[in-house]
Amino acid sequence: MRHLFKRILLAVDGSENSIRSTEHAIALAEKFDGTIDVLYVVDSNKAKEDVLHATNKFEIELKRKEKLKPIRELLKKSGIGFTTHVLHGDPGPEIVAFANEKGFDCVVIGSRGLNNLQSFLLGSVSHKVVKRADCPVLIVK
């Protein structure tokens, strides 16, 4: 019998919620002796704003690395094998396409984003993923 949650896709946005999602993904991976692929989708609309406010490309990359740092540290500490992917586009469809094309066993995603204004939008990201992903989706509150 195939293990249920061997290949886990962890979709993150760098928020507090992403850290909680990471903890749940680690627990699943430990239980099923699995691996985690971390996916960070740079929202195209947000990226344009970042470019306008940043002094250079290096600064933008640095900010993204900062957002992912606590997540990477948790994963390193856990000893679980993980890979990080950064994609650009509309987060919902990008996460769904990546999950379905690569045949993951499970997607772990946070229900809320970086602030109240974004929570509705990012809530809809997790909603889109639940509706369209071919595998089970764990939404972490």
C-alpha positions as CSV (number, residue, x, y, z in Angstrom):
1,M,0.0,0.0,0.0
2,R,1.3,3.4,-0.9
3,H,1.9,5.9,1.9
4,L,-0.7,8.6,1.9
5,F,1.4,11.7,2.5
6,K,4.9,11.0,1.2
7,R,5.2,14.0,-1.0
8,I,3.9,17.2,0.6
9,L,3.6,20.5,-1.1
10,L,3.8,23.4,1.4
11,A,2.5,26.6,-0.1
12,V,3.8,29.7,1.8
13,D,3.5,33.5,1.6
14,G,5.9,34.4,4.5
15,S,3.2,35.2,7.0
16,E,2.8,34.0,10.6
17,N,0.2,31.6,9.2
18,S,2.9,30.1,6.9
19,I,5.0,29.3,10.0
20,R,2.0,27.4,11.5
21,S,1.5,25.6,8.1
22,T,5.2,24.6,8.1
23,E,4.8,23.0,11.6
24,H,1.9,21.0,10.3
25,A,3.7,19.9,7.2
26,I,6.7,18.8,9.3
27,A,4.4,16.7,11.5
28,L,2.9,15.0,8.5
29,A,6.3,14.4,6.9
30,E,7.6,12.9,10.1
31,K,4.6,10.6,10.5
32,F,4.7,9.4,6.9
33,D,8.5,9.6,6.4
34,G,7.9,12.1,3.7
35,T,9.5,15.0,2.0
36,I,8.4,18.6,1.6
37,D,8.4,20.9,-1.4
38,V,8.1,24.6,-0.3
39,L,6.3,26.7,-2.9
40,Y,6.4,30.5,-2.7
41,V,4.5,32.2,-5.5
42,V,5.4,35.8,-6.1
43,D,2.1,37.5,-6.8
44,S,2.5,39.3,-10.1
45,N,0.5,42.3,-8.9
46,K,2.5,42.5,-5.7
47,A,5.8,42.1,-7.6
48,K,5.1,45.3,-9.7
49,E,4.6,47.2,-6.4
50,D,7.8,45.8,-5.0
51,V,9.7,46.9,-8.1
52,L,8.4,50.4,-7.7
53,H,9.4,50.7,-4.1
54,A,12.7,48.9,-4.2
55,T,16.1,50.5,-5.1
56,N,17.3,47.4,-7.0
57,K,16.6,43.7,-7.9
58,F,18.9,42.5,-5.1
59,E,16.8,44.3,-2.5
60,I,13.7,42.5,-3.8
61,E,15.4,39.1,-3.7
62,L,16.6,39.9,-0.2
63,K,13.1,40.7,1.1
64,R,11.8,37.4,-0.4
65,K,14.6,35.4,1.2
66,E,13.8,37.1,4.6
67,K,10.2,36.0,4.3
68,L,11.2,32.4,3.7
69,K,14.0,32.4,6.3
70,P,11.9,31.3,9.4
71,I,10.3,28.6,7.3
72,R,13.6,27.3,6.0
73,E,15.0,27.3,9.5
74,L,12.1,25.2,10.9
75,L,12.6,22.7,8.1
76,K,16.4,22.5,8.5
77,K,15.9,22.0,12.3
78,S,13.4,19.2,11.6
79,G,15.9,17.2,9.5
80,I,13.2,16.6,6.8
81,G,14.3,16.6,3.2
82,F,12.9,19.7,1.5
83,T,13.2,21.7,-1.7
84,T,12.2,25.3,-2.3
85,H,10.5,26.6,-5.5
86,V,9.7,30.3,-6.3
87,L,7.2,30.9,-9.1
88,H,5.7,34.1,-10.4
89,G,2.0,34.7,-11.2
90,D,-1.4,34.4,-9.6
91,P,-0.9,32.3,-6.4
92,G,-4.1,30.2,-6.6
93,P,-3.8,28.9,-10.1
94,E,0.1,28.6,-9.8
95,I,-0.2,26.4,-6.7
96,V,-2.9,24.2,-8.2
97,A,-1.0,23.7,-11.5
98,F,2.3,22.9,-9.6
99,A,0.5,20.4,-7.3
100,N,-1.4,18.7,-10.1
101,E,1.5,18.5,-12.6
102,K,4.0,17.1,-10.0
103,G,1.5,14.7,-8.5
104,F,1.8,15.6,-4.8
105,D,0.1,13.5,-2.2
106,C,-1.1,16.5,-0.1
107,V,-1.0,20.3,-0.2
108,V,-0.6,22.2,3.1
109,I,-1.6,25.9,3.0
110,G,-2.5,28.7,5.4
111,S,-6.0,30.1,5.5
112,R,-4.9,33.7,6.1
113,G,-2.3,36.0,4.6
114,L,-0.1,38.8,5.7
115,N,-2.8,41.3,6.9
116,N,-6.5,41.9,7.2
117,L,-6.8,43.5,3.8
118,Q,-5.1,40.5,2.2
119,S,-6.9,37.9,4.3
120,F,-9.9,37.9,2.1
121,L,-7.8,37.6,-1.1
122,L,-5.5,35.0,0.3
123,G,-8.4,33.2,1.9
124,S,-9.7,32.8,-1.7
125,V,-6.2,31.4,-2.6
126,S,-6.7,28.5,-0.2
127,H,-10.3,28.2,-1.4
128,K,-9.2,27.9,-5.1
129,V,-6.6,25.3,-4.2
130,V,-9.2,23.2,-2.3
131,K,-11.5,23.3,-5.3
132,R,-9.0,22.5,-8.0
133,A,-6.2,20.4,-6.5
134,D,-6.3,16.7,-7.4
135,C,-5.0,15.7,-3.9
136,P,-6.1,16.3,-0.3
137,V,-5.5,19.9,1.0
138,L,-4.8,20.7,4.6
139,I,-5.8,24.3,5.4
140,V,-4.1,25.6,8.5
141,K,-5.9,28.3,10.6
